[in-house]
């Protein structure tokens, strides 16, 4: 499956999804759907957070970051690590099915991870 197909499938199967992106370690989107400035800015901001959380996890011997999510008033953002600092970001509406989104993001991450190794 191509990046586009994996992301399209994730968006289709995640109720309440607003968008998704594959983001490089510098915060630059490799792919975003739909293409929007807000997804690009969000990816850049999360890249910095991921670096910090990943470094803390290594220093504290907790292991590599796999997945985390943030719930705000207007959205929920699910971030799934791929490899080499790349990550998959899924944005849901506040009332989206976050458990399903986290599960489907993990599955999509597994499909995409092989592309980065």
N, C-alpha and C positions, 0 to 999 in steps of 0.2 A: 504494500500500500504506500502511496506517495504521501508526503507531508500534507498536501491539500486534502487528500481523501481521508486521512486520519482526523484532521481538524474538522472537516465537514461532518464526519460521522459523530464526533464528540458533540458538536453543536446540535445536531439533529436529535441525538438521544438524551441530551441533558435539558430537561424542562426548565424554562426560565433563563436559558443562556442568552447573554448579550453579546458575547464575542470571545475569541480565543486567539492566542498567539504563541508561536515558538520564538524564543528570544535568546540571543547570544549572550555571552558573559559580560559584554560591555553595555547591555541593555538595548541593543539594536534588534528590532524584530526581523527574523528570517522570513516569517510568514505571519500575517494577521488576517482574521476574517471576522467581521468585515474590516476593511482597511479604514482605520480611523486614527486621528491624532491622539485621542484619549487613550487608546490601547497602547500606542507607541510611548506616550509619556509614562503610563502606568508600568510598562515593561522596563523602562529606564530606571524608574524609582525602585522597583522590586529587585533589580539586578544588584543594587547597592546593599539592600537589606539581605539578600541571599548570601552575598559575600561575607557579611558580618556574622550571620547565623551559622554559616558553614565553618568559618574560622573558629568560632566559639565551640562548636560541636567537636571539632578536631582537638582543640586545646583541652577540653574537658573529657576527652575520650568517650564521647557519646556516639561517635560514628558519623557517617555522611548524612547530609540532609536528604530526605526522601520526598517529603511533601509537607506543606503547611498552608493554612488558609486564614484569611482575615475577613471578618464580617463588619461592615460599616452600616450606616443608616440607609444607604441607597444601593448597596451592592455587596456581594460576597466574592472574594478573589481566591481562587484555589491555584496554588503553585506546585508543580510537580517537577522535580529534578530529572534531567535526562542523563547527560554525561558531559564532562569537560566544561562545566559551568553553564551549559545550555539548560533552559527550562521551558516547560509548557505552562501557560497561564490561561485559566478559564475564568470568565467573569459572569456571574449569575445575578439575576434580579434578587432583591432582598427576600422575596418569598419563593425563590427557586428551590428545587430539591437538592440541598447541599450534600447530603449523604450519597445520593446517586451521582452527583457531579464529582465528588472525591473518588468514588469507585471507578467511574468511567475515565477520569483523568489518569488514574493509575494504570488502567488497561491501555489507554492511548500512549502513555509514557513508555510502557513496555514495548509497544509496537515501534515507537520512534527511537528508542534508546539504541537499537542496533545500528541506526544510521550515523550515530556519533562515536561509535567505538572503533 
